[in-house]
Amino acid sequence: MGDSRVPRDPQLPTHWFNILHDRPQYVTSAVSRSRLGGEAKTAGHGALLQQPLSLARQSINTADRLIPIPDEVLDLYAQYRPTPLRRAVRLEEHLGANARIYYKYEGANLTGSHKLNTALAQAHYYSRAGVKHLVTGTGAGQWGTALAYACQVMGLRCTIFWVRSTLRQKPIRGEMMRLFGAAVHESPSNLTEVGRRALKKDPEDIGTLAGATGEALALAAEDSESRFAVGSGENSVLLHQTVIGQEAVSQMAALGDFPDYVIACMGAGSNFGGITLPFLGAAKDSGRPVRLLAVESAACPKLTRGRYLYDLSDALGTTPITKIYSLGSTYVPPPVYAGGLRHHSAGPLTSAMYADGSLEAMAIDQLTSFRAGMLFCETEGILPAPEAAHAVAGMMDLVSLHPRQGPPLVVLVNISGHGLLDLGAYRRFADGEIEAVTADEASLSQSLSALEEFNQRIAVPAEAT
Amino acid sequence: MGDSRVPRDPQLPTHWFNILHDRPQYVTSAVSRSRLGGEAKTAGHGALLQQPLSLARQSINTADRLIPIPDEVLDLYAQYRPTPLRRAVRLEEHLGANARIYYKYEGANLTGSHKLNTALAQAHYYSRAGVKHLVTGTGAGQWGTALAYACQVMGLRCTIFWVRSTLRQKPIRGEMMRLFGAAVHESPSNLTEVGRRALKKDPEDIGTLAGATGEALALAAEDSESRFAVGSGENSVLLHQTVIGQEAVSQMAALGDFPDYVIACMGAGSNFGGITLPFLGAAKDSGRPVRLLAVESAACPKLTRGRYLYDLSDALGTTPITKIYSLGSTYVPPPVYAGGLRHHSAGPLTSAMYADGSLEAMAIDQLTSFRAGMLFCETEGILPAPEAAHAVAGMMDLVSLHPRQGPPLVVLVNISGHGLLDLGAYRRFADGEIEAVTADEASLSQSLSALEEFNQRIAVPAEAT
């Protein structure tokens, strides 16, 4: 016992799983234009965001199927991982389902969601590269909380632009980010040109993740020691999140089972990719098929109603342009509680997977998701975040459609975060005050037209596709 | 995989550890008096509270060293247990300590603390006995939340009297109790005679746990289908909590280590007893000594400054009278954030342990405890509840006193709950707004006098001691 480090849990993965090795076709280039009509520059998404080489390379690496997790990150993972994978026996009984329902629970860490898995990794790589300050935009607040904590641990400064509509719903998350030393700004803010422009247009603008991202990018560009950190969508982020699926594959194996379906909610794809990608690897190795279901918010149905076109991640137009499933970066989803599902597009990797039929998608409204979340709480003793409640609802749909006779359906659902800071919303659900919210059709049709027109205008060079 | 129940984790204990087998001298009788001067009745504490026989017997059972956990309770434990036991490597490095620091973390379940361990057990026993409605008083709110959830799971109604000073600090905990279907009342309330009396005396009365307990007892006495459920102090409650220590003993063994000290904060003794008692058993079996440290709040120093005399658990005078370390049931501790440590007395079992030298005690002020809690958060990624932060502070004191040369001190500290709903308090700490709060000397001296006078008056019959 004289060593300075504890023995790690044997179930804690030591490597991330890199799907780009098995499917190099998912490496997509991106186009950078400082503004529309400017000079196009083609490269990996990460390189265009001035990420350290270590990180940018992870988004385009097709050589290595397994990427070792750095020791410093692994030691921090060991503080909250492995996370539980359990069978939802009481829920099964309640549903009377012909199914074995398993769930993976990512909400028990300090910051409350899976976001910490990539926040620690990114803070590690940026700090090793000499960056002193990370800036980001956050929707539901989970990503901001995770990055704030990771920056504190690694000794970096942190600035967060937080979508106004959710910031005002969750004062406690703001307390948490500030407690970890982060500067937190409501977005739109007066700190950046894009924010000021939005406020001028509408002082009551409730904000979008695209807008907050735009503000963060603008601030990060102001000095050389700052960088923009991205919470989802990017290949490297999905890679870091595969620690979830790597664990889940071995935990399922230890229980002697393998899922027919792996289910997760879909923001831009990081928790979805995190749990599902290693199962694609396991399925390839074992020859046993697995199906993947992405559950999105009916208020922001980027897969089921979006276009697979070139688009931006932010409203300003500074992010690299990639081919993604998108509702258009000007779409403003109604202010549903699942702030993490309000991003207008899926990331390039999950978009490519949807395009080639590797994943199925379903849109769930928030009333249905709160109902599912509350039932999960009553039966399994975990209150899912509103985002994760969508995954639970999608899973329940799937299970209810499965024939009562014959072999049971085996499903694994990812509970990406807890809902303890969303109790007010659950309370309003219990009081019958939550309504089913679907897409804002006016904003959607306008935004989709703009997206299509944008694609005609940019005439993306063939070599960039 | 055709069975309806998942295989349980092999580290999940199947039995509670009953210290009364090894130390029958800790079985103490209690005296019931409906009011002072009324007829004395001597029996076990549980029997006097009209507990089901199953439960009341657990407080006086000296025959069985191990008590099997009922299947229904075990299935619910399996939803959040085993809880993590980890080594705090980064904290060790930060402190430069000659110590191996381990912690057990009870905060990752839905209700956020160890209280769920006994809430589920009690709701099980009461529901089996035909009781329909449980009533209780809660200080910090953790016990109320846990009981509300357990009642929902078992199909019981639940009513909670919550000490006003903490209810107002933690609106989210109230949301949670109500979400689980409980009726929540601020105490003092207008619902009971004891509440009305307190409000008449002072409409701004901030409340105490003794007062809330008195109100709960009064309401529970109003009909035959209702019972008062007790969150700490009682032998049966400590028994249920030994699931923590049972797990910790095997987890430490799996790591090849054994603690010199086991440390927990002290409210009335349930988290303290829960983690420590099984180590007394393990120490007896192995011949290897273990020391126990109880950390109390300097605002409510029942062990370090109390008297070992006969006293009540409530302000009304309806609870059974037992010999306990107490500051007197009329003592009003200043409103510190660690509401769970504001109870005026330790339970009979931990009091007897302190009296015979089986445990050591230390009082910590809240400023010191917030500092320790914040450091634990920064190094280990867990934000302890203000109560648990006292245990961390006590542990750090112990470790700092240990000589830098020679064998390292091995300590195990119980983090009984998370502090995510206490972020406002941590924020005020970070802003320098938290002060070191010690006992209210005027109230203390008055209350101790009253306690001593009460003991002279009641002239407890010798056979009850």
Interface residues (C-beta under 8 A of the other chain):
Chain A: M1 S4 R5 V6 P7 D75 L76 A78 Q79 Y80 R86 R87 V89 R90 E92 E93 R100 A108 N109 L110 G112 Y149 Q152 V153 I172 E175 M176 R178 L179 L255 G256 D257 C377 E378 E380 G381 I382 L383 L420 L421 L423 G424 Y426 R427 A430
Chain B: M1 S4 R5 V6 P7 D75 L76 A78 Q79 Y80 R86 R87 V89 R90 E92 E93 R100 A108 N109 L110 G112 Y149 Q152 V153 I172 E175 M176 R178 L179 L255 G256 D257 C377 E378 E380 G381 I382 L383 L420 L421 L423 G424 Y426 R427 A430
